[in-house]
């Protein structure tokens, strides 16, 4: 095997490695997107739970009672 054949094989293998890297990067970005969406859903649920519990606390009920009398 001479230097030209070795060089051609080396370029082919390196090109395949680059393509596999791009595919892997796409997969990682997809996974990151799924995690980000799950975190956003969790934050929304936590905010909703906080608002519900704040409205049901004695202080929240007192504020709602004062607002309804105005």
PDB file of N, CA, C, O and CB in Angstrom:
ATOM      1  N   UNK A   1       0.845  -1.161   0.000  1.00  0.00           N
ATOM      2  CA  UNK A   1       0.000   0.000   0.000  1.00  0.00           C
ATOM      3  C   UNK A   1       0.904   1.243   0.000  1.00  0.00           C
ATOM      4  O   UNK A   1       1.707   1.460   0.907  1.00  0.00           O
ATOM      5  CB  UNK A   1      -0.968  -0.012   1.223  1.00  0.00           C
ATOM      6  N   UNK A   2       0.737   2.031  -1.041  1.00  0.00           N
ATOM      7  CA  UNK A   2       1.585   3.212  -1.116  1.00  0.00           C
ATOM      8  C   UNK A   2       0.935   4.399  -0.386  1.00  0.00           C
ATOM      9  O   UNK A   2      -0.157   4.292   0.171  1.00  0.00           O
ATOM     10  CB  UNK A   2       1.863   3.574  -2.587  1.00  0.00           C
ATOM     11  N   UNK A   3       1.628   5.495  -0.411  1.00  0.00           N
ATOM     12  CA  UNK A   3       1.197   6.672   0.350  1.00  0.00           C
ATOM     13  C   UNK A   3      -0.106   7.239  -0.193  1.00  0.00           C
ATOM     14  O   UNK A   3      -0.925   7.725   0.588  1.00  0.00           O
ATOM     15  CB  UNK A   3       2.281   7.748   0.323  1.00  0.00           C
ATOM     16  N   UNK A   4      -0.327   7.195  -1.496  1.00  0.00           N
ATOM     17  CA  UNK A   4      -1.555   7.732  -2.094  1.00  0.00           C
ATOM     18  C   UNK A   4      -2.773   6.934  -1.624  1.00  0.00           C
ATOM     19  O   UNK A   4      -3.788   7.521  -1.248  1.00  0.00           O
ATOM     20  CB  UNK A   4      -1.463   7.707  -3.639  1.00  0.00           C
ATOM     21  N   UNK A   5      -2.679   5.607  -1.642  1.00  0.00           N
ATOM     22  CA  UNK A   5      -3.793   4.767  -1.182  1.00  0.00           C
ATOM     23  C   UNK A   5      -4.060   4.984   0.307  1.00  0.00           C
ATOM     24  O   UNK A   5      -5.210   5.055   0.740  1.00  0.00           O
ATOM     25  CB  UNK A   5      -3.495   3.278  -1.455  1.00  0.00           C
ATOM     26  N   UNK A   6      -2.989   5.087   1.074  1.00  0.00           N
ATOM     27  CA  UNK A   6      -3.153   5.336   2.504  1.00  0.00           C
ATOM     28  C   UNK A   6      -3.856   6.681   2.738  1.00  0.00           C
ATOM     29  O   UNK A   6      -4.740   6.785   3.589  1.00  0.00           O
ATOM     30  CB  UNK A   6      -1.780   5.314   3.216  1.00  0.00           C
ATOM     31  N   UNK A   7      -3.463   7.686   1.991  1.00  0.00           N
ATOM     32  CA  UNK A   7      -4.055   9.008   2.116  1.00  0.00           C
ATOM     33  C   UNK A   7      -5.535   8.977   1.748  1.00  0.00           C
ATOM     34  O   UNK A   7      -6.343   9.617   2.422  1.00  0.00           O
ATOM     35  CB  UNK A   7      -3.309  10.010   1.236  1.00  0.00           C
ATOM     36  N   UNK A   8      -5.912   8.251   0.696  1.00  0.00           N
ATOM     37  CA  UNK A   8      -7.319   8.144   0.289  1.00  0.00           C
ATOM     38  C   UNK A   8      -8.150   7.455   1.370  1.00  0.00           C
ATOM     39  O   UNK A   8      -9.259   7.890   1.682  1.00  0.00           O
ATOM     40  CB  UNK A   8      -7.437   7.372  -1.041  1.00  0.00           C
ATOM     41  N   UNK A   9      -7.607   6.376   1.938  1.00  0.00           N
ATOM     42  CA  UNK A   9      -8.323   5.683   3.014  1.00  0.00           C
ATOM     43  C   UNK A   9      -8.461   6.570   4.254  1.00  0.00           C
ATOM     44  O   UNK A   9      -9.499   6.587   4.915  1.00  0.00           O
ATOM     45  CB  UNK A   9      -7.598   4.379   3.380  1.00  0.00           C
ATOM     46  N   UNK A  10      -7.402   7.293   4.545  1.00  0.00           N
ATOM     47  CA  UNK A  10      -7.431   8.186   5.698  1.00  0.00           C
ATOM     48  C   UNK A  10      -8.498   9.262   5.529  1.00  0.00           C
ATOM     49  O   UNK A  10      -9.225   9.562   6.476  1.00  0.00           O
ATOM     50  CB  UNK A  10      -6.059   8.832   5.907  1.00  0.00           C
ATOM     51  N   UNK A  11      -8.602   9.846   4.333  1.00  0.00           N
ATOM     52  CA  UNK A  11      -9.619  10.865   4.070  1.00  0.00           C
ATOM     53  C   UNK A  11     -11.025  10.272   4.132  1.00  0.00           C
ATOM     54  O   UNK A  11     -11.942  10.909   4.649  1.00  0.00           O
ATOM     55  CB  UNK A  11      -9.383  11.511   2.701  1.00  0.00           C
ATOM     56  N   UNK A  12     -11.197   9.086   3.623  1.00  0.00           N
ATOM     57  CA  UNK A  12     -12.506   8.435   3.676  1.00  0.00           C
ATOM     58  C   UNK A  12     -12.931   8.187   5.111  1.00  0.00           C
ATOM     59  O   UNK A  12     -14.071   8.464   5.482  1.00  0.00           O
ATOM     60  CB  UNK A  12     -12.484   7.118   2.901  1.00  0.00           C
ATOM     61  N   UNK A  13     -12.028   7.671   5.913  1.00  0.00           N
ATOM     62  CA  UNK A  13     -12.345   7.401   7.324  1.00  0.00           C
ATOM     63  C   UNK A  13     -12.621   8.704   8.067  1.00  0.00           C
ATOM     64  O   UNK A  13     -13.535   8.762   8.890  1.00  0.00           O
ATOM     65  CB  UNK A  13     -11.188   6.632   8.007  1.00  0.00           C
ATOM     66  N   UNK A  14     -11.852   9.734   7.793  1.00  0.00           N
ATOM     67  CA  UNK A  14     -12.073  11.012   8.484  1.00  0.00           C
ATOM     68  C   UNK A  14     -13.400  11.639   8.061  1.00  0.00           C
ATOM     69  O   UNK A  14     -14.075  12.250   8.890  1.00  0.00           O
ATOM     70  CB  UNK A  14     -10.915  11.988   8.197  1.00  0.00           C
ATOM     71  N   UNK A  15     -13.785  11.505   6.812  1.00  0.00           N
ATOM     72  CA  UNK A  15     -15.077  12.024   6.366  1.00  0.00           C
ATOM     73  C   UNK A  15     -16.232  11.267   7.018  1.00  0.00           C
ATOM     74  O   UNK A  15     -17.236  11.869   7.399  1.00  0.00           O
ATOM     75  CB  UNK A  15     -15.187  11.937   4.840  1.00  0.00           C
ATOM     76  N   UNK A  16     -16.091   9.975   7.143  1.00  0.00           N
ATOM     77  CA  UNK A  16     -17.122   9.175   7.818  1.00  0.00           C
ATOM     78  C   UNK A  16     -17.217   9.588   9.285  1.00  0.00           C
ATOM     79  O   UNK A  16     -18.316   9.680   9.832  1.00  0.00           O
ATOM     80  CB  UNK A  16     -16.810   7.653   7.701  1.00  0.00           C
ATOM     81  N   UNK A  17     -16.088   9.835   9.917  1.00  0.00           N
ATOM     82  CA  UNK A  17     -16.080  10.266  11.318  1.00  0.00           C
ATOM     83  C   UNK A  17     -16.769  11.622  11.473  1.00  0.00           C
ATOM     84  O   UNK A  17     -17.494  11.835  12.445  1.00  0.00           O
ATOM     85  CB  UNK A  17     -14.636  10.340  11.850  1.00  0.00           C
ATOM     86  N   UNK A  18     -16.555  12.527  10.543  1.00  0.00           N
ATOM     87  CA  UNK A  18     -17.213  13.833  10.602  1.00  0.00           C
ATOM     88  C   UNK A  18     -18.725  13.673  10.450  1.00  0.00           C
ATOM     89  O   UNK A  18     -19.488  14.304  11.180  1.00  0.00           O
ATOM     90  CB  UNK A  18     -16.660  14.771   9.507  1.00  0.00           C
ATOM     91  N   UNK A  19     -19.156  12.849   9.523  1.00  0.00           N
ATOM     92  CA  UNK A  19     -20.596  12.611   9.342  1.00  0.00           C
ATOM     93  C   UNK A  19     -21.218  11.998  10.590  1.00  0.00           C
ATOM     94  O   UNK A  19     -22.312  12.393  10.992  1.00  0.00           O
ATOM     95  CB  UNK A  19     -20.840  11.695   8.136  1.00  0.00           C
ATOM     96  N   UNK A  20     -20.534  11.038  11.208  1.00  0.00           N
ATOM     97  CA  UNK A  20     -21.050  10.439  12.437  1.00  0.00           C
ATOM     98  C   UNK A  20     -21.111  11.474  13.562  1.00  0.00           C
ATOM     99  O   UNK A  20     -22.034  11.455  14.376  1.00  0.00           O
ATOM    100  CB  UNK A  20     -20.175   9.246  12.860  1.00  0.00           C
ATOM    101  N   UNK A  21     -20.141  12.367  13.605  1.00  0.00           N
ATOM    102  CA  UNK A  21     -20.156  13.432  14.601  1.00  0.00           C
ATOM    103  C   UNK A  21     -21.338  14.370  14.414  1.00  0.00           C
ATOM    104  O   UNK A  21     -21.958  14.793  15.391  1.00  0.00           O
ATOM    105  CB  UNK A  21     -18.864  14.217  14.542  1.00  0.00           C
ATOM    106  N   UNK A  22     -21.649  14.693  13.185  1.00  0.00           N
ATOM    107  CA  UNK A  22     -22.796  15.563  12.901  1.00  0.00           C
ATOM    108  C   UNK A  22     -24.099  14.879  13.294  1.00  0.00           C
ATOM    109  O   UNK A  22     -24.984  15.517  13.864  1.00  0.00           O
ATOM    110  CB  UNK A  22     -22.828  15.950  11.410  1.00  0.00           C
ATOM    111  N   UNK A  23     -24.227  13.593  12.996  1.00  0.00           N
ATOM    112  CA  UNK A  23     -25.428  12.848  13.383  1.00  0.00           C
ATOM    113  C   UNK A  23     -25.549  12.799  14.908  1.00  0.00           C
ATOM    114  O   UNK A  23     -26.638  12.985  15.452  1.00  0.00           O
ATOM    115  CB  UNK A  23     -25.393  11.411  12.795  1.00  0.00           C
ATOM    116  N   UNK A  24     -24.453  12.554  15.583  1.00  0.00           N
ATOM    117  CA  UNK A  24     -24.465  12.511  17.037  1.00  0.00           C
ATOM    118  C   UNK A  24     -24.837  13.878  17.619  1.00  0.00           C
ATOM    119  O   UNK A  24     -25.586  13.945  18.594  1.00  0.00           O
ATOM    120  CB  UNK A  24     -23.099  12.059  17.568  1.00  0.00           C
ATOM    121  N   UNK A  25     -24.336  14.943  17.049  1.00  0.00           N
ATOM    122  CA  UNK A  25     -24.662  16.290  17.500  1.00  0.00           C
ATOM    123  C   UNK A  25     -26.157  16.567  17.330  1.00  0.00           C
ATOM    124  O   UNK A  25     -26.780  17.160  18.210  1.00  0.00           O
ATOM    125  CB  UNK A  25     -23.831  17.330  16.727  1.00  0.00           C
ATOM    126  N   UNK A  26     -26.730  16.146  16.216  1.00  0.00           N
ATOM    127  CA  UNK A  26     -28.173  16.304  16.004  1.00  0.00           C
ATOM    128  C   UNK A  26     -28.976  15.560  17.057  1.00  0.00           C
ATOM    129  O   UNK A  26     -29.972  16.074  17.565  1.00  0.00           O
ATOM    130  CB  UNK A  26     -28.563  15.813  14.615  1.00  0.00           C
ATOM    131  N   UNK A  27     -28.545  14.354  17.384  1.00  0.00           N
ATOM    132  CA  UNK A  27     -29.232  13.567  18.422  1.00  0.00           C
ATOM    133  C   UNK A  27     -29.138  14.257  19.782  1.00  0.00           C
ATOM    134  O   UNK A  27     -30.122  14.319  20.519  1.00  0.00           O
ATOM    135  CB  UNK A  27     -28.631  12.145  18.510  1.00  0.00           C
ATOM    136  N   UNK A  28     -27.968  14.770  20.109  1.00  0.00           N
ATOM    137  CA  UNK A  28     -27.781  15.465  21.391  1.00  0.00           C
ATOM    138  C   UNK A  28     -28.644  16.721  21.462  1.00  0.00           C
ATOM    139  O   UNK A  28     -29.212  17.018  22.513  1.00  0.00           O
ATOM    140  CB  UNK A  28     -26.297  15.833  21.594  1.00  0.00           C
ATOM    141  N   UNK A  29     -28.750  17.453  20.376  1.00  0.00           N
ATOM    142  CA  UNK A  29     -29.596  18.645  20.354  1.00  0.00           C
ATOM    143  C   UNK A  29     -31.063  18.285  20.551  1.00  0.00           C
ATOM    144  O   UNK A  29     -31.796  19.002  21.232  1.00  0.00           O
ATOM    145  CB  UNK A  29     -29.416  19.400  19.040  1.00  0.00           C
ATOM    146  N   UNK A  30     -31.488  17.180  19.957  1.00  0.00           N
ATOM    147  CA  UNK A  30     -32.861  16.722  20.139  1.00  0.00           C
ATOM    148  C   UNK A  30     -33.119  16.361  21.601  1.00  0.00           C
ATOM    149  O   UNK A  30     -34.155  16.725  22.159  1.00  0.00           O
ATOM    150  CB  UNK A  30     -33.149  15.515  19.232  1.00  0.00           C
ATOM    151  N   UNK A  31     -32.190  15.654  22.214  1.00  0.00           N
ATOM    152  CA  UNK A  31     -32.335  15.285  23.622  1.00  0.00           C
ATOM    153  C   UNK A  31     -32.372  16.539  24.505  1.00  0.00           C
ATOM    154  O   UNK A  31     -33.170  16.615  25.439  1.00  0.00           O
ATOM    155  CB  UNK A  31     -31.179  14.354  24.058  1.00  0.00           C
ATOM    156  N   UNK A  32     -31.522  17.508  24.214  1.00  0.00           N
ATOM    157  CA  UNK A  32     -31.496  18.747  24.973  1.00  0.00           C
ATOM    158  C   UNK A  32     -32.820  19.495  24.832  1.00  0.00           C
ATOM    159  O   UNK A  32     -33.301  20.085  25.799  1.00  0.00           O
ATOM    160  CB  UNK A  32     -30.334  19.629  24.513  1.00  0.00           C
ATOM    161  N   UNK A  33     -33.402  19.475  23.655  1.00  0.00           N
ATOM    162  CA  UNK A  33     -34.686  20.122  23.420  1.00  0.00           C
ATOM    163  C   UNK A  33     -35.785  19.457  24.246  1.00  0.00           C
ATOM    164  O   UNK A  33     -36.644  20.143  24.799  1.00  0.00           O
ATOM    165  CB  UNK A  33     -35.042  20.081  21.928  1.00  0.00           C
ATOM    166  N   UNK A  34     -35.763  18.139  24.332  1.00  0.00           N
ATOM    167  CA  UNK A  34     -36.756  17.403  25.125  1.00  0.00           C
ATOM    168  C   UNK A  34     -36.619  17.766  26.602  1.00  0.00           C
ATOM    169  O   UNK A  34     -37.621  17.985  27.284  1.00  0.00           O
ATOM    170  CB  UNK A  34     -36.594  15.871  24.927  1.00  0.00           C
ATOM    171  N   UNK A  35     -35.398  17.830  27.093  1.00  0.00           N
ATOM    172  CA  UNK A  35     -35.164  18.173  28.502  1.00  0.00           C
ATOM    173  C   UNK A  35     -35.605  19.602  28.786  1.00  0.00           C
ATOM    174  O   UNK A  35     -36.203  19.866  29.829  1.00  0.00           O
ATOM    175  CB  UNK A  35     -33.675  17.995  28.867  1.00  0.00           C
ATOM    176  N   UNK A  36     -35.320  20.527  27.877  1.00  0.00           N
ATOM    177  CA  UNK A  36     -35.712  21.925  28.074  1.00  0.00           C
ATOM    178  C   UNK A  36     -37.228  22.058  28.127  1.00  0.00           C
ATOM    179  O   UNK A  36     -37.752  22.800  28.956  1.00  0.00           O
ATOM    180  CB  UNK A  36     -35.142  22.809  26.953  1.00  0.00           C
ATOM    181  N   UNK A  37     -37.934  21.354  27.259  1.00  0.00           N
ATOM    182  CA  UNK A  37     -39.400  21.397  27.282  1.00  0.00           C
ATOM    183  C   UNK A  37     -39.949  20.821  28.579  1.00  0.00           C
ATOM    184  O   UNK A  37     -40.916  21.348  29.129  1.00  0.00           O
ATOM    185  CB  UNK A  37     -39.976  20.632  26.088  1.00  0.00           C
ATOM    186  N   UNK A  38     -39.348  19.754  29.069  1.00  0.00           N
ATOM    187  CA  UNK A  38     -39.792  19.160  30.329  1.00  0.00           C
ATOM    188  C   UNK A  38     -39.554  20.122  31.493  1.00  0.00           C
ATOM    189  O   UNK A  38     -40.387  20.217  32.394  1.00  0.00           O
ATOM    190  CB  UNK A  38     -39.066  17.826  30.582  1.00  0.00           C
ATOM    191  N   UNK A  39     -38.436  20.827  31.484  1.00  0.00           N
ATOM    192  CA  UNK A  39     -38.157  21.795  32.544  1.00  0.00           C
ATOM    193  C   UNK A  39     -39.159  22.942  32.511  1.00  0.00           C
ATOM    194  O   UNK A  39     -39.597  23.408  33.563  1.00  0.00           O
ATOM    195  CB  UNK A  39     -36.729  22.339  32.413  1.00  0.00           C
ATOM    196  N   UNK A  40     -39.522  23.399  31.333  1.00  0.00           N
ATOM    197  CA  UNK A  40     -40.504  24.477  31.214  1.00  0.00           C
ATOM    198  C   UNK A  40     -41.860  24.017  31.735  1.00  0.00           C
ATOM    199  O   UNK A  40     -42.530  24.754  32.458  1.00  0.00           O
ATOM    200  CB  UNK A  40     -40.624  24.946  29.748  1.00  0.00           C
ATOM    201  N   UNK A  41     -42.275  22.789  31.368  1.00  0.00           N
ATOM    202  CA  UNK A  41     -43.550  22.264  31.885  1.00  0.00           C
ATOM    203  C   UNK A  41     -43.525  22.169  33.399  1.00  0.00           C
ATOM    204  O   UNK A  41     -44.526  22.459  34.054  1.00  0.00           O
ATOM    205  CB  UNK A  41     -43.852  20.885  31.282  1.00  0.00           C
ATOM    206  N   UNK A  42     -42.394  21.767  33.961  1.00  0.00           N
ATOM    207  CA  UNK A  42     -42.257  21.656  35.406  1.00  0.00           C
ATOM    208  C   UNK A  42     -42.355  23.029  36.073  1.00  0.00           C
ATOM    209  O   UNK A  42     -43.018  23.168  37.101  1.00  0.00           O
ATOM    210  CB  UNK A  42     -40.926  20.986  35.763  1.00  0.00           C
ATOM    211  N   UNK A  43     -41.712  24.031  35.506  1.00  0.00           N
ATOM    212  CA  UNK A  43     -41.781  25.387  36.057  1.00  0.00           C
ATOM    213  C   UNK A  43     -43.203  25.936  36.009  1.00  0.00           C
ATOM    214  O   UNK A  43     -43.649  26.588  36.954  1.00  0.00           O
ATOM    215  CB  UNK A  43     -40.836  26.319  35.296  1.00  0.00           C
ATOM    216  N   UNK A  44     -43.912  25.680  34.925  1.00  0.00           N
ATOM    217  CA  UNK A  44     -45.298  26.135  34.808  1.00  0.00           C
ATOM    218  C   UNK A  44     -46.162  25.457  35.857  1.00  0.00           C
ATOM    219  O   UNK A  44     -46.997  26.106  36.486  1.00  0.00           O
ATOM    220  CB  UNK A  44     -45.850  25.854  33.396  1.00  0.00           C
ATOM    221  N   UNK A  45     -45.970  24.164  36.050  1.00  0.00           N
ATOM    222  CA  UNK A  45     -46.743  23.439  37.059  1.00  0.00           C
ATOM    223  C   UNK A  45     -46.423  23.946  38.459  1.00  0.00           C
ATOM    224  O   UNK A  45     -47.325  24.086  39.285  1.00  0.00           O
ATOM    225  CB  UNK A  45     -46.465  21.934  36.969  1.00  0.00           C
ATOM    226  N   UNK A  46     -45.151  24.222  38.738  1.00  0.00           N
ATOM    227  CA  UNK A  46     -44.780  24.756  40.051  1.00  0.00           C
ATOM    228  C   UNK A  46     -45.401  26.125  40.285  1.00  0.00           C
ATOM    229  O   UNK A  46     -45.865  26.412  41.389  1.00  0.00           O
ATOM    230  CB  UNK A  46     -43.258  24.844  40.180  1.00  0.00           C
ATOM    231  N   UNK A  47     -45.416  26.967  39.268  1.00  0.00           N
ATOM    232  CA  UNK A  47     -46.026  28.296  39.405  1.00  0.00           C
ATOM    233  C   UNK A  47     -47.526  28.172  39.641  1.00  0.00           C
ATOM    234  O   UNK A  47     -48.089  28.902  40.457  1.00  0.00           O
ATOM    235  CB  UNK A  47     -45.755  29.153  38.150  1.00  0.00           C
ATOM    236  N   UNK A  48     -48.170  27.262  38.939  1.00  0.00           N
ATOM    237  CA  UNK A  48     -49.610  27.057  39.135  1.00  0.00           C
ATOM    238  C   UNK A  48     -49.892  26.541  40.537  1.00  0.00           C
ATOM    239  O   UNK A  48     -50.834  26.999  41.184  1.00  0.00           O
ATOM    240  CB  UNK A  48     -50.167  26.076  38.090  1.00  0.00           C
ATOM    241  N   UNK A  49     -49.092  25.596  41.013  1.00  0.00           N
ATOM    242  CA  UNK A  49     -49.282  25.085  42.372  1.00  0.00           C
ATOM    243  C   UNK A  49     -49.065  26.178  43.414  1.00  0.00           C
ATOM    244  O   UNK A  49     -49.781  26.236  44.413  1.00  0.00           O
ATOM    245  CB  UNK A  49     -48.331  23.917  42.636  1.00  0.00           C
ATOM    246  N   UNK A  50     -48.083  27.039  43.185  1.00  0.00           N
ATOM    247  CA  UNK A  50     -47.828  28.142  44.115  1.00  0.00           C
ATOM    248  C   UNK A  50     -49.020  29.089  44.142  1.00  0.00           C
ATOM    249  O   UNK A  50     -49.453  29.517  45.212  1.00  0.00           O
ATOM    250  CB  UNK A  50     -46.542  28.907  43.722  1.00  0.00           C
ATOM    251  N   UNK A  51     -49.553  29.419  42.963  1.00  0.00           N
ATOM    252  CA  UNK A  51     -50.697  30.328  42.909  1.00  0.00           C
ATOM    253  C   UNK A  51     -51.924  29.727  43.578  1.00  0.00           C
ATOM    254  O   UNK A  51     -52.665  30.430  44.264  1.00  0.00           O
ATOM    255  CB  UNK A  51     -51.018  30.685  41.466  1.00  0.00           C
ATOM    256  N   UNK A  52     -52.140  28.448  43.385  1.00  0.00           N
ATOM    257  CA  UNK A  52     -53.280  27.788  44.021  1.00  0.00           C
ATOM    258  C   UNK A  52     -53.114  27.780  45.533  1.00  0.00           C
ATOM    259  O   UNK A  52     -54.057  28.087  46.263  1.00  0.00           O
ATOM    260  CB  UNK A  52     -53.439  26.352  43.495  1.00  0.00           C
ATOM    261  N   UNK A  53     -51.933  27.433  46.004  1.00  0.00           N
ATOM    262  CA  UNK A  53     -51.719  27.378  47.453  1.00  0.00           C
ATOM    263  C   UNK A  53     -51.750  28.775  48.068  1.00  0.00           C
ATOM    264  O   UNK A  53     -52.194  28.931  49.205  1.00  0.00           O
ATOM    265  CB  UNK A  53     -50.381  26.694  47.770  1.00  0.00           C
ATOM    266  N   UNK A  54     -51.286  29.795  47.339  1.00  0.00           N
ATOM    267  CA  UNK A  54     -51.335  31.167  47.851  1.00  0.00           C
ATOM    268  C   UNK A  54     -52.775  31.644  47.974  1.00  0.00           C
ATOM    269  O   UNK A  54     -53.110  32.363  48.915  1.00  0.00           O
ATOM    270  CB  UNK A  54     -50.540  32.115  46.937  1.00  0.00           C
ATOM    271  N   UNK A  55     -53.622  31.255  47.043  1.00  0.00           N
ATOM    272  CA  UNK A  55     -55.020  31.672  47.091  1.00  0.00           C
ATOM    273  C   UNK A  55     -55.791  30.941  48.183  1.00  0.00           C
ATOM    274  O   UNK A  55     -56.789  31.462  48.680  1.00  0.00           O
ATOM    275  CB  UNK A  55     -55.684  31.437  45.745  1.00  0.00           C
ATOM    276  N   UNK A  56     -55.359  29.763  48.560  1.00  0.00           N
ATOM    277  CA  UNK A  56     -56.062  28.988  49.578  1.00  0.00           C
ATOM    278  C   UNK A  56     -55.514  29.225  50.982  1.00  0.00           C
ATOM    279  O   UNK A  56     -56.088  28.734  51.954  1.00  0.00           O
ATOM    280  CB  UNK A  56     -55.984  27.519  49.246  1.00  0.00           C
ATOM    281  N   UNK A  57     -54.419  29.965  51.105  1.00  0.00           N
ATOM    282  CA  UNK A  57     -53.872  30.252  52.426  1.00  0.00           C
ATOM    283  C   UNK A  57     -54.769  31.278  53.123  1.00  0.00           C
ATOM    284  O   UNK A  57     -55.537  31.969  52.454  1.00  0.00           O
ATOM    285  CB  UNK A  57     -52.402  30.772  52.324  1.00  0.00           C
ATOM    286  N   UNK A  58     -54.687  31.388  54.432  1.00  0.00           N
ATOM    287  CA  UNK A  58     -55.522  32.376  55.133  1.00  0.00           C
ATOM    288  C   UNK A  58     -55.282  33.806  54.635  1.00  0.00           C
ATOM    289  O   UNK A  58     -56.222  34.593  54.523  1.00  0.00           O
ATOM    290  CB  UNK A  58     -55.255  32.308  56.635  1.00  0.00           C
ATOM    291  N   UNK A  59     -54.035  34.135  54.340  1.00  0.00           N
ATOM    292  CA  UNK A  59     -53.737  35.476  53.826  1.00  0.00           C
ATOM    293  C   UNK A  59     -54.377  35.686  52.453  1.00  0.00           C
ATOM    294  O   UNK A  59     -54.955  36.736  52.176  1.00  0.00           O
ATOM    295  CB  UNK A  59     -52.213  35.694  53.741  1.00  0.00           C
ATOM    296  N   UNK A  60     -54.262  34.679  51.609  1.00  0.00           N
ATOM    297  CA  UNK A  60     -54.859  34.779  50.277  1.00  0.00           C
ATOM    298  C   UNK A  60     -56.362  34.885  50.335  1.00  0.00           C
ATOM    299  O   UNK A  60     -56.952  35.657  49.579  1.00  0.00           O
ATOM    300  CB  UNK A  60     -54.471  33.592  49.439  1.00  0.00           C
ATOM    301  N   UNK A  61     -57.007  34.122  51.219  1.00  0.00           N
ATOM    302  CA  UNK A  61     -58.457  34.205  51.363  1.00  0.00           C
ATOM    303  C   UNK A  61     -58.878  35.568  51.889  1.00  0.00           C
ATOM    304  O   UNK A  61     -59.909  36.100  51.479  1.00  0.00           O
ATOM    305  CB  UNK A  61     -58.965  33.107  52.292  1.00  0.00           C
ATOM    306  N   UNK A  62     -58.085  36.140  52.797  1.00  0.00           N
ATOM    307  CA  UNK A  62     -58.399  37.467  53.323  1.00  0.00           C
ATOM    308  C   UNK A  62     -58.306  38.521  52.221  1.00  0.00           C
ATOM    309  O   UNK A  62     -59.156  39.408  52.141  1.00  0.00           O
ATOM    310  CB  UNK A  62     -57.453  37.824  54.482  1.00  0.00           C
ATOM    311  N   UNK A  63     -57.291  38.430  51.381  1.00  0.00           N
ATOM    312  CA  UNK A  63     -57.138  39.381  50.288  1.00  0.00           C
ATOM    313  C   UNK A  63     -58.291  39.223  49.307  1.00  0.00           C
ATOM    314  O   UNK A  63     -58.845  40.216  48.837  1.00  0.00           O
ATOM    315  CB  UNK A  63     -55.784  39.183  49.572  1.00  0.00           C
ATOM    316  N   UNK A  64     -58.653  37.995  48.998  1.00  0.00           N
ATOM    317  CA  UNK A  64     -59.777  37.784  48.072  1.00  0.00           C
ATOM    318  C   UNK A  64     -61.077  38.324  48.665  1.00  0.00           C
ATOM    319  O   UNK A  64     -61.908  38.875  47.944  1.00  0.00           O
ATOM    320  CB  UNK A  64     -59.931  36.282  47.738  1.00  0.00           C
ATOM    321  N   UNK A  65     -61.254  38.166  49.981  1.00  0.00           N
ATOM    322  CA  UNK A  65     -62.461  38.691  50.622  1.00  0.00           C
ATOM    323  C   UNK A  65     -62.512  40.197  50.562  1.00  0.00           C
ATOM    324  O   UNK A  65     -63.579  40.766  50.335  1.00  0.00           O
ATOM    325  CB  UNK A  65     -62.536  38.236  52.062  1.00  0.00           C
ATOM    326  N   UNK A  66     -61.382  40.862  50.760  1.00  0.00           N
ATOM    327  CA  UNK A  66     -61.334  42.331  50.694  1.00  0.00           C
ATOM    328  C   UNK A  66     -61.602  42.809  49.279  1.00  0.00           C
ATOM    329  O   UNK A  66     -62.283  43.814  49.081  1.00  0.00           O
ATOM    330  CB  UNK A  66     -59.969  42.858  51.180  1.00  0.00           C
ATOM    331  N   UNK A  67     -61.075  42.102  48.299  1.00  0.00           N
ATOM    332  CA  UNK A  67     -61.294  42.503  46.905  1.00  0.00           C
ATOM    333  C   UNK A  67     -62.761  42.339  46.508  1.00  0.00           C
ATOM    334  O   UNK A  67     -63.295  43.154  45.756  1.00  0.00           O
ATOM    335  CB  UNK A  67     -60.399  41.679  45.963  1.00  0.00           C
ATOM    336  N   UNK A  68     -63.406  41.301  47.005  1.00  0.00           N
ATOM    337  CA  UNK A  68     -64.798  41.061  46.599  1.00  0.00           C
ATOM    338  C   UNK A  68     -65.727  42.077  47.228  1.00  0.00           C
ATOM    339  O   UNK A  68     -66.808  42.309  46.687  1.00  0.00           O
ATOM    340  CB  UNK A  68     -65.238  39.646  46.981  1.00  0.00           C
ATOM    341  N   UNK A  69     -65.366  42.699  48.348  1.00  0.00           N
ATOM    342  CA  UNK A  69     -66.202  43.707  48.997  1.00  0.00           C
ATOM    343  C   UNK A  69     -66.067  45.072  48.340  1.00  0.00           C
ATOM    344  O   UNK A  69     -66.935  45.926  48.522  1.00  0.00           O
ATOM    345  CB  UNK A  69     -65.846  43.810  50.465  1.00  0.00           C
ATOM    346  N   UNK A  70     -65.017  45.296  47.591  1.00  0.00           N
ATOM    347  CA  UNK A  70     -64.807  46.613  46.976  1.00  0.00           C
ATOM    348  C   UNK A  70     -65.664  46.837  45.778  1.00  0.00           C
ATOM    349  O   UNK A  70     -65.596  47.899  45.159  1.00  0.00           O
ATOM    350  CB  UNK A  70     -63.384  46.787  46.589  1.00  0.00           C
TER     351      UNK A  70
END
